[in-house]
Amino acid sequence: MTDARRSPVAPSVPAPHSSAVGSPDQRELQPASVAESAELAVVTRAGVVESRHIGSAVLVGPGGEVLESIGAPERLMFPRSTLKPFQAIAALRSGALISPEAVALACGSHVGSRKHQELAASVLQAEGLDESALKCPSAWPARHEDLRVHLQAGKTETPLAFNCSGKHAAFLAATRTNGWRLATYLERSHPLQQVIMEVIAEYCGEDPTEVGIDGCGAPAPALSLTGLARGFSKLAAATSRRDAEVHAFTVNQAMLDYPWAVHGWGEANTVVLEDLGLTAKLGAEGVLVVAAPDGTAAAVKVLDGSSRATNLVALSLLAARGVIDVEALGPVLRKIVKPITGGLAAEQVGSIRLAPALIDRL
């Protein structure tokens, strides 16, 4: 391994702070159209198709070669939180001194449990900071039991419970180490954000020139789904390649070693990491990437932003190439793909299935 250091607006008006303002190629920032996309999965009830999920998917091999291209994976889209592992690499390159467990949290879109909150707080405390330094929104824990514990402790909404608090804590650790301005750590011109853009370009092979604002307030670069998959191919292979960057090794290994921090016990990313040994990361608006240790990676973007079918599609793409043992896949899918239920007994009355055309391709 090598070391490297509403107020309403007219629909035609680009969102503030977007680098696409005034760009003649702004249309390229639109996601793939319905006509360009493919049916990925269907939802059935009583044997009848009730809903259809359309979008794009791509499978790349260990060398980044495209093995399967479905829909329009070359179109730009916002990867959202799937970029967190690369943001964590940038924080480590910039000198963030945090534990492997905190690295996993920095990569995570966690559910805001007490354990997640305490880990984020410990990163801040080590830098002489507290939650007031976080510039992500405040939130409640996402799960009922965690919320009950939170309320019983007399706590209110807190940025520590926001799903990106680990990432922001890592940002602040890197910023503190370098003596950079804490108050502006989310601005695109901030030195840390410049390093992040460099890491994304290096790993994904695309210069993220079009940048929006993510839900947590951080810059949100646009990439192609194929570029995203190639980035994860390099990330997942870092645990076995001798020439891999040490920070990529640290990030990927931390996700595998502390899967609870990446999402939460019983949550989809955590189950895939723990049960299958695959690097998995979700992003808002129907984005998911799953990568195997050999560098084979599947990335999915559902056009309507739903994440209901993403795990089924991505894992099936990997299984079709023999990357996942089919016998191991079944129990995992039963844990993370929610059945279609009805009635007081929550009886299963339908299912989520791969689209017939996708099955034929695989």
C-alpha positions as CSV (number, residue, x, y, z in Angstrom):
1,M,0.0,0.0,0.0
2,T,1.2,3.5,-0.7
3,D,0.5,6.5,1.4
4,A,-0.9,9.8,0.0
5,R,-1.2,12.3,2.2
6,R,-39.5,27.0,-0.4
7,S,-39.3,30.0,-1.1
8,P,-40.8,29.0,-4.5
9,V,-38.8,29.7,-7.6
10,A,-39.6,29.2,-11.2
11,P,-38.8,25.7,-12.4
12,S,-36.4,27.1,-15.0
13,V,-34.2,28.9,-12.4
14,P,-31.2,26.8,-11.3
15,A,-30.9,26.3,-7.5
16,P,-28.7,28.8,-5.7
17,H,-25.0,27.9,-5.3
18,S,-25.2,25.4,-8.2
19,S,-22.2,25.6,-10.5
20,A,-24.6,24.9,-13.3
21,V,-26.0,28.4,-13.2
22,G,-25.8,29.9,-16.7
23,S,-24.3,26.8,-18.2
24,P,-25.3,26.0,-21.8
25,D,-25.0,22.3,-21.0
26,Q,-27.2,22.4,-17.9
27,R,-29.5,19.9,-19.6
28,E,-26.8,17.3,-19.1
29,L,-27.3,17.6,-15.3
30,Q,-30.8,16.1,-15.7
31,P,-31.0,12.4,-14.9
32,A,-31.7,9.9,-17.5
33,S,-35.1,10.3,-19.1
34,V,-37.8,7.7,-18.9
35,A,-37.1,6.7,-22.5
36,E,-33.4,6.2,-21.7
37,S,-34.0,4.2,-18.6
38,A,-34.9,0.5,-18.1
39,E,-37.3,-1.4,-15.9
40,L,-35.3,-2.7,-13.0
41,A,-37.9,-4.3,-10.7
42,V,-41.6,-4.7,-10.3
43,V,-43.8,-4.9,-7.2
44,T,-46.6,-7.4,-7.2
45,R,-49.7,-7.8,-5.2
46,A,-51.9,-10.9,-5.5
47,G,-49.7,-11.9,-8.5
48,V,-50.5,-8.6,-10.3
49,V,-47.8,-6.0,-11.1
50,E,-48.8,-3.0,-9.0
51,S,-45.7,-0.8,-9.4
52,R,-42.6,-0.6,-11.6
53,H,-39.2,0.8,-10.7
54,I,-37.2,2.1,-13.6
55,G,-33.7,3.5,-13.7
56,S,-30.2,2.7,-14.6
57,A,-27.6,0.2,-13.4
58,V,-24.0,-0.7,-14.2
59,L,-21.7,-3.5,-13.3
60,V,-17.9,-3.0,-13.6
61,G,-15.1,-5.5,-13.3
62,P,-11.9,-5.3,-11.3
63,G,-10.2,-3.2,-13.9
64,G,-13.1,-0.8,-14.2
65,E,-14.4,-2.4,-17.4
66,V,-18.1,-2.3,-18.0
67,L,-19.6,-5.8,-17.7
68,E,-23.3,-4.8,-17.8
69,S,-24.8,-1.4,-18.8
70,I,-28.6,-1.0,-18.2
71,G,-30.5,2.1,-19.0
72,A,-28.2,5.2,-19.2
73,P,-25.5,4.9,-16.5
74,E,-23.3,7.4,-18.4
75,R,-25.7,10.3,-17.6
76,L,-24.8,12.6,-14.8
77,M,-26.6,12.2,-11.5
78,F,-26.0,13.1,-7.9
79,P,-24.4,10.2,-6.0
80,R,-25.3,11.9,-2.7
81,S,-24.1,9.9,0.4
82,T,-22.4,7.1,-1.7
83,L,-19.5,9.6,-1.9
84,K,-18.9,9.5,1.8
85,P,-16.1,6.9,1.6
86,F,-14.2,9.2,-0.7
87,Q,-14.8,12.2,1.5
88,A,-13.4,10.1,4.4
89,I,-10.3,9.3,2.3
90,A,-9.9,13.1,1.8
91,A,-10.3,13.8,5.5
92,L,-7.6,11.2,6.3
93,R,-5.3,12.6,3.6
94,S,-5.7,16.0,5.2
95,G,-4.6,14.7,8.6
96,A,-7.7,13.7,10.5
97,L,-6.6,11.6,13.4
98,I,-9.7,9.5,14.1
99,S,-10.2,5.8,15.1
100,P,-11.2,3.2,12.6
101,E,-14.6,3.1,14.2
102,A,-15.0,6.8,13.6
103,V,-13.8,6.3,10.0
104,A,-16.7,3.9,9.5
105,L,-19.1,6.4,10.9
106,A,-17.7,9.1,8.6
107,C,-18.6,6.8,5.7
108,G,-22.1,6.1,7.1
109,S,-25.6,7.3,6.7
110,H,-26.5,6.2,10.2
111,V,-29.8,6.0,12.1
112,G,-28.8,8.3,14.9
113,S,-28.7,5.8,17.7
114,R,-27.2,6.7,21.0
115,K,-24.0,4.7,20.0
116,H,-23.8,6.6,16.7
117,Q,-24.2,9.9,18.5
118,E,-21.6,9.1,21.2
119,L,-19.0,8.1,18.6
120,A,-19.5,11.4,16.6
121,A,-19.3,13.4,19.9
122,S,-16.1,11.6,20.8
123,V,-14.4,12.7,17.6
124,L,-15.4,16.3,18.3
125,Q,-14.3,16.1,21.9
126,A,-10.9,15.0,20.9
127,E,-10.6,18.2,18.9
128,G,-11.8,20.4,21.8
129,L,-15.2,20.8,20.0
130,D,-18.8,20.0,20.7
131,E,-21.9,19.5,18.6
132,S,-22.3,23.2,18.1
133,A,-19.4,23.1,15.6
134,L,-21.4,20.7,13.3
135,K,-23.0,22.4,10.4
136,C,-25.3,19.6,9.4
137,P,-29.0,19.9,10.4
138,S,-30.4,18.7,13.7
139,A,-32.5,15.5,13.7
140,W,-34.2,12.9,15.9
141,P,-33.0,9.3,15.9
142,A,-34.5,7.5,13.0
143,R,-35.8,4.4,14.8
144,H,-38.6,4.2,17.3
145,E,-36.5,2.5,20.1
146,D,-33.6,4.9,19.7
147,L,-36.0,7.8,19.8
148,R,-37.6,6.5,23.0
149,V,-34.2,6.2,24.6
150,H,-33.3,9.7,23.3
151,L,-36.5,11.2,24.7
152,Q,-36.2,9.4,28.1
153,A,-32.8,11.0,28.4
154,G,-34.5,14.4,28.1
155,K,-32.7,15.2,24.8
156,T,-34.1,17.2,21.8
157,E,-33.2,17.3,18.2
158,T,-29.4,17.3,17.7
159,P,-27.0,17.4,14.8
160,L,-25.3,14.3,16.4
161,A,-28.3,12.3,15.4
162,F,-28.3,13.5,11.8
163,N,-27.2,10.7,9.5
164,C,-24.1,12.6,8.3
165,S,-22.8,13.6,11.7
166,G,-19.8,11.2,11.4
167,K,-18.8,12.7,8.1
168,H,-19.0,16.2,9.5
169,A,-17.0,15.3,12.6
170,A,-14.3,13.9,10.4
171,F,-14.3,17.1,8.3
172,L,-13.8,19.1,11.5
173,A,-11.0,16.8,12.7
174,A,-9.1,17.4,9.4
175,T,-9.9,21.1,9.5
176,R,-8.7,21.4,13.1
177,T,-5.4,19.5,12.3
178,N,-4.6,22.0,9.5
179,G,-5.6,25.1,11.3
180,W,-8.2,25.8,8.6
181,R,-11.3,27.9,9.3
182,L,-13.8,25.8,11.1
183,A,-16.8,28.1,10.3
184,T,-16.4,27.6,6.5
185,Y,-15.6,23.9,6.3
186,L,-18.5,23.2,4.0
187,E,-17.8,25.9,1.5
188,R,-16.6,24.6,-1.9
189,S,-13.6,26.9,-1.7
190,H,-12.4,25.5,1.6
191,P,-9.1,23.6,1.4
192,L,-10.7,20.4,2.6
193,Q,-13.5,20.5,0.0
194,Q,-10.8,21.0,-2.6
195,V,-9.0,17.8,-1.5
196,I,-12.4,16.0,-1.6
197,M,-12.9,16.9,-5.2
198,E,-9.4,15.7,-6.0
199,V,-10.0,12.4,-4.4
200,I,-13.4,11.9,-6.2
201,A,-11.8,12.7,-9.5
202,E,-8.9,10.3,-8.8
203,Y,-11.0,7.4,-7.8
204,C,-14.0,7.8,-10.1
205,G,-12.1,9.0,-13.1
206,E,-14.4,12.0,-13.7
207,D,-13.8,15.7,-12.8
208,P,-16.8,16.8,-10.7
209,T,-17.2,20.2,-12.3
210,E,-21.0,20.4,-11.6
211,V,-21.7,20.6,-7.9
212,G,-24.9,21.1,-6.0
213,I,-25.6,21.2,-2.2
214,D,-26.3,18.0,-0.4
215,G,-29.0,17.6,2.3
216,C,-26.4,18.0,5.0
217,G,-25.0,21.2,3.5
218,A,-21.8,19.8,2.0
219,P,-21.0,20.1,-1.7
220,A,-22.7,17.4,-3.8
221,P,-20.8,16.7,-7.0
222,A,-22.5,15.1,-10.0
223,L,-21.0,12.0,-11.6
224,S,-22.0,9.2,-13.9
225,L,-23.2,6.0,-12.4
226,T,-20.3,4.3,-14.2
227,G,-17.8,6.6,-12.7
228,L,-19.2,6.0,-9.2
229,A,-19.0,2.2,-9.7
230,R,-15.4,2.5,-10.8
231,G,-14.6,4.5,-7.7
232,F,-16.0,1.8,-5.5
233,S,-14.2,-0.9,-7.5
234,K,-10.9,0.7,-6.5
235,L,-12.1,1.3,-2.9
236,A,-13.2,-2.3,-2.3
237,A,-10.1,-3.8,-3.9
238,A,-7.9,-1.7,-1.6
239,T,-7.9,-4.3,1.1
240,S,-6.1,-6.8,-1.1
241,R,-4.0,-4.7,-3.5
242,R,-0.4,-4.0,-2.3
243,D,-0.3,-0.8,-4.4
244,A,-3.5,0.6,-2.9
245,E,-3.5,3.9,-1.0
246,V,-3.3,3.3,2.7
247,H,-6.3,5.7,3.3
248,A,-8.5,3.7,0.9
249,F,-7.5,0.5,2.7
250,T,-8.3,2.2,6.1
251,V,-11.7,3.4,4.9
252,N,-12.8,0.1,3.3
253,Q,-11.5,-2.0,6.2
254,A,-13.2,0.2,8.7
255,M,-16.5,-0.2,6.9
256,L,-16.1,-4.0,7.0
257,D,-14.9,-4.1,10.6
258,Y,-17.6,-1.7,12.0
259,P,-20.6,-2.3,9.8
260,W,-23.0,-1.0,12.5
261,A,-21.5,2.5,12.2
262,V,-22.1,2.6,8.5
263,H,-25.9,2.3,8.8
264,G,-27.2,0.5,11.9
265,W,-27.8,-3.0,13.2
266,G,-30.4,-4.7,10.9
267,E,-30.2,-2.0,8.3
268,A,-29.4,-2.9,4.7
269,N,-25.9,-1.6,4.3
270,T,-24.8,-3.1,7.7
271,V,-26.3,-6.5,6.8
272,V,-24.6,-6.6,3.4
273,L,-21.2,-5.6,4.9
274,E,-21.5,-8.1,7.8
275,D,-23.1,-11.1,6.1
276,L,-21.6,-10.9,2.6
277,G,-18.3,-9.1,3.2
278,L,-19.2,-6.6,0.5
279,T,-18.7,-2.9,0.6
280,A,-22.1,-1.3,0.5
281,K,-23.2,2.3,0.6
282,L,-26.6,3.9,-0.1
283,G,-27.3,7.4,-1.2
284,A,-30.4,9.5,-1.2
285,E,-32.8,9.5,-4.1
286,G,-32.4,5.8,-5.0
287,V,-28.7,5.4,-5.3
288,L,-26.7,2.3,-4.1
289,V,-23.3,0.9,-4.8
290,V,-22.1,-2.5,-3.7
291,A,-18.6,-3.7,-4.4
292,A,-16.7,-7.0,-3.9
293,P,-13.2,-7.4,-2.6
294,D,-12.0,-8.3,-6.1
295,G,-13.2,-4.9,-7.4
296,T,-16.4,-6.0,-9.1
297,A,-18.9,-3.3,-8.4
298,A,-22.6,-2.7,-9.1
299,A,-24.2,0.8,-9.0
300,V,-27.9,1.5,-9.2
301,K,-30.0,4.7,-9.6
302,V,-33.7,4.5,-9.5
303,L,-35.3,7.3,-11.5
304,D,-38.1,8.2,-9.1
305,G,-35.7,8.3,-6.1
306,S,-37.1,5.1,-4.4
307,S,-34.6,2.8,-2.7
308,R,-37.0,-0.1,-2.4
309,A,-35.5,-2.2,-5.1
310,T,-31.9,-1.0,-5.1
311,N,-30.4,-3.8,-3.0
312,L,-32.2,-6.5,-5.0
313,V,-30.9,-5.1,-8.3
314,A,-27.3,-4.5,-7.2
315,L,-26.9,-7.8,-5.4
316,S,-28.5,-9.7,-8.3
317,L,-26.0,-8.2,-10.7
318,L,-23.1,-9.3,-8.6
319,A,-24.6,-12.8,-8.1
320,A,-25.1,-13.2,-11.8
321,R,-21.3,-12.9,-12.2
322,G,-20.6,-15.4,-9.5
323,V,-19.3,-12.7,-7.1
324,I,-21.9,-13.7,-4.5
325,D,-22.8,-17.2,-3.5
326,V,-26.4,-17.7,-4.4
327,E,-27.1,-19.7,-1.2
328,A,-25.8,-16.8,0.9
329,L,-27.7,-14.2,-1.1
330,G,-31.2,-15.6,-0.3
331,P,-31.0,-15.1,3.5
332,V,-29.6,-11.6,3.1
333,L,-32.3,-10.5,0.6
334,R,-35.0,-11.8,3.1
335,K,-33.5,-9.6,5.7
336,I,-33.2,-6.4,3.7
337,V,-35.9,-6.5,0.9
338,K,-39.2,-5.8,2.7
339,P,-42.1,-8.0,1.7
340,I,-45.4,-6.6,0.5
341,T,-47.8,-7.2,3.4
342,G,-51.5,-6.7,4.3
343,G,-53.8,-7.0,7.2
344,L,-53.4,-7.0,11.0
345,A,-51.2,-10.1,10.8
346,A,-48.9,-8.4,8.2
347,E,-49.4,-11.4,6.0
348,Q,-47.2,-11.4,2.8
349,V,-49.5,-10.6,-0.1
350,G,-46.9,-9.6,-2.7
351,S,-43.3,-9.2,-3.5
352,I,-40.5,-7.1,-5.1
353,R,-39.0,-8.9,-8.1
354,L,-36.5,-8.2,-10.7
355,A,-38.1,-7.0,-14.0
356,P,-38.4,-9.8,-16.5
357,A,-36.2,-8.0,-19.0
358,L,-33.5,-7.7,-16.5
359,I,-33.7,-11.4,-15.6
360,D,-33.4,-12.2,-19.3
361,R,-30.1,-10.2,-19.4
362,L,-28.7,-11.9,-16.4
